[in-house]
Amino acid sequence: MRGKRFLFLLGGEFNARVIDSQVVDSIVAVGELGVQGDLTVLMHDAAFFRRRKFNRCRRREIAARIPGRVSVYLSPRQGVKLGDAAASALLALDVLRHPRCANRDPCTQ
């Protein structure tokens, strides 16, 4: 499995207890075996916009622990076309700004 990468995709928020015990610890454990794992979090607008400082701090904490990249994106809401467009635009912007930058430190960019 060395040299392989995997992506943990999480829909929700950075609730410390749940994320640390069920997701981050798993990524760290697999990383100790030489497998790099990235974490992508999809958040709805309320958590994404209202808790920006908390999210930024949690993202840094998690990035310091796992052997991969941590990305946070606005999640589209079902049936809300404007929300879908905004979320898709933010995701596209990030992909265009950082194509194939999987090894970069997300906290220093």
C-alpha positions in Angstrom: 0.0 0.0 0.0 3.0 2.3 0.2 2.8 5.1 -2.4 -1.0 4.9 -2.5 -3.2 7.8 -1.5 -6.8 7.8 -0.3 -9.4 10.5 0.2 -11.6 10.7 3.3 -14.7 12.6 2.3 -16.7 14.0 5.2 -20.0 15.8 5.0 -20.6 17.9 8.1 -18.6 20.1 10.5 -15.4 19.9 12.5 -16.9 18.6 15.7 -13.7 17.8 17.6 -14.8 14.7 19.4 -16.3 12.9 16.4 -13.8 14.0 13.8 -10.8 13.3 16.0 -11.9 9.8 17.1 -13.5 8.5 14.0 -11.7 10.2 11.1 -8.4 11.8 12.0 -7.1 8.9 14.2 -7.9 6.6 11.3 -6.0 8.7 8.8 -3.0 9.0 11.2 -3.0 5.2 11.8 -3.0 4.4 8.1 -0.3 7.1 7.6 2.0 5.3 10.0 1.8 2.4 7.5 3.0 4.7 4.8 -0.3 5.4 3.1 -1.0 9.1 2.6 -4.6 10.3 3.2 -6.3 13.5 2.4 -9.4 14.9 4.2 -12.0 16.8 2.3 -14.9 18.3 4.3 -18.1 19.5 2.7 -20.0 22.0 5.0 -23.3 23.7 4.6 -23.4 27.4 4.4 -24.3 28.1 8.1 -21.3 26.2 9.4 -19.0 27.3 6.6 -19.6 31.1 7.0 -20.5 31.5 10.7 -17.6 29.5 12.1 -14.8 30.6 9.8 -12.2 31.2 12.6 -13.0 27.9 14.3 -12.9 26.1 11.0 -9.5 27.6 10.2 -8.0 26.6 13.5 -9.4 23.1 13.3 -8.1 22.8 9.8 -4.6 23.7 11.0 -4.8 21.2 13.9 -5.8 18.4 11.7 -3.3 19.3 8.9 -0.5 19.1 11.5 -1.6 15.5 12.4 -2.3 13.8 9.1 0.1 12.9 6.3 -2.0 14.6 3.6 -4.0 17.7 2.6 -7.1 19.1 4.4 -9.6 20.8 2.2 -12.9 22.5 3.2 -15.6 23.3 0.7 -19.0 24.8 0.7 -21.5 22.0 0.2 -24.4 22.5 -2.2 -27.8 22.2 -0.7 -30.3 20.0 -2.5 -32.9 22.0 -4.4 -31.2 25.4 -4.0 -29.8 26.4 -7.4 -28.0 29.5 -6.2 -26.4 27.6 -3.4 -25.3 24.9 -5.9 -23.8 27.5 -8.2 -21.9 29.2 -5.3 -20.5 25.9 -4.0 -19.5 24.8 -7.4 -17.8 28.1 -8.1 -15.7 27.9 -4.9 -14.7 24.3 -5.6 -13.7 25.1 -9.2 -11.7 28.2 -8.0 -9.7 26.1 -5.6 -9.0 23.4 -8.2 -7.9 26.0 -10.7 -5.7 27.8 -8.1 -4.0 24.6 -7.0 -4.0 22.0 -9.7 -2.4 18.8 -8.5 -0.9 20.3 -5.3 -1.5 17.3 -3.1 1.7 17.7 -1.2 1.5 21.3 -0.3 0.8 22.5 3.2 -2.7 23.9 3.2 -2.0 26.2 6.2 0.9 28.1 4.5 -0.9 28.8 1.2 
